[in-house]
């Protein structure tokens, strides 16, 4: 089924230092009205292991754990037309980006964007080519990327987050 998908507002605390950007929530997330809701998405298990919370906790408690660690979540796109959940099905001419520069201006402690997959990275470059901030593209946590072993995904995400959170002057909360 094809339709217009509308993303969510950012999940961000006052002390955010890292912003994780996906492309657009998939159908399971849109239906549940929460980020990374597909049961086979590896986002919450990876972050839960790193930050020391149970990935099956209530969504609000998981978000609180991220915010305590200085991590924010949003998507590159605010709206788009897509058939199904795959990023590859997004109609490029329908994309409307989120105002990431405004978010960064309002949250000046953010020093790194972690891009959840190559599609999010390509979309960010297309819509915000002159962003002056450090970015790292990580393996997508989507179930569509299940061919990548979990251990490899986890290692890449943990390296990037540990480096980012330890780099700031504050002690990370994990």
C-alpha positions, -999 to 999 in steps of 0.1 A, spaced: 0 0 0 13 34 -9 7 65 11 21 96 27 42 88 58 45 115 85 74 112 109 76 119 146 89 149 166 125 146 179 131 128 212 156 151 227 167 162 261 184 195 271 218 178 274 219 160 240 254 155 226 246 129 199 217 129 174 208 96 159 190 101 125 170 75 107 153 81 74 116 77 81 98 53 106 86 21 91 50 9 91 53 -9 125 67 23 141 41 45 125 13 23 137 27 21 172 35 58 172 70 52 185 105 50 172 120 16 162 89 -4 171 94 -33 147 101 -64 169 131 -74 148 146 -39 146 179 -41 165 180 -5 176 167 -10 212 187 -42 219 219 -25 208 214 7 227 200 -12 257 231 -33 260 254 -3 257 235 18 282 225 -9 306 187 -10 302 163 -38 293 152 -32 257 118 -46 265 111 -17 290 83 6 283 91 30 254 91 61 277 117 45 300 140 36 271 138 72 258 147 84 293 178 62 293 189 76 260 183 112 272 203 106 304 231 94 282 229 126 260 214 108 230 186 122 209 166 105 181 149 120 150 146 113 113 160 131 82 125 132 66 94 148 80 71 133 53 74 112 22 54 88 0 63 52 3 49 18 -6 56 -4 25 83 1 50 115 0 30 136 31 26 142 20 -10 105 25 -17 105 62 -7 95 83 -37 124 108 -38 104 136 -52 79 134 -23 105 138 4 101 168 28 130 170 52 130 179 89 146 212 99 178 196 112 197 229 111 172 245 134 173 216 158 211 218 159 209 256 165 186 251 194 207 223 209 243 235 205 258 207 226 251 182 198 285 175 182 278 143 162 251 129 139 249 91 138 231 80 107 211 48 110 220 33 76 232 44 42 197 56 31 195 81 60 230 93 51 222 98 15 190 116 24 208 139 48 234 148 21 207 154 -4 186 177 18 212 193 40 245 193 20 261 221 39 256 209 75 288 217 94 288 189 119 306 156 123 286 126 109 291 88 111 271 64 90 264 32 109 248 -1 97 211 1 96 193 -16 125 163 -23 103 151 -59 99 158 -53 62 195 -54 71 193 -88 89 220 -102 67 246 -83 88 254 -103 119 241 -88 151 275 -89 167 290 -68 138 261 -42 140 265 -40 178 303 -35 176 300 -7 151 273 11 171 290 6 204 324 19 190 307 51 176 286 58 207 314 52 232 338 74 213 312 102 210 300 101 246 335 97 260 347 126 239 325 151 254 337 168 286 310 150 306 310 115 320 286 94 300 258 79 321 266 42 313 
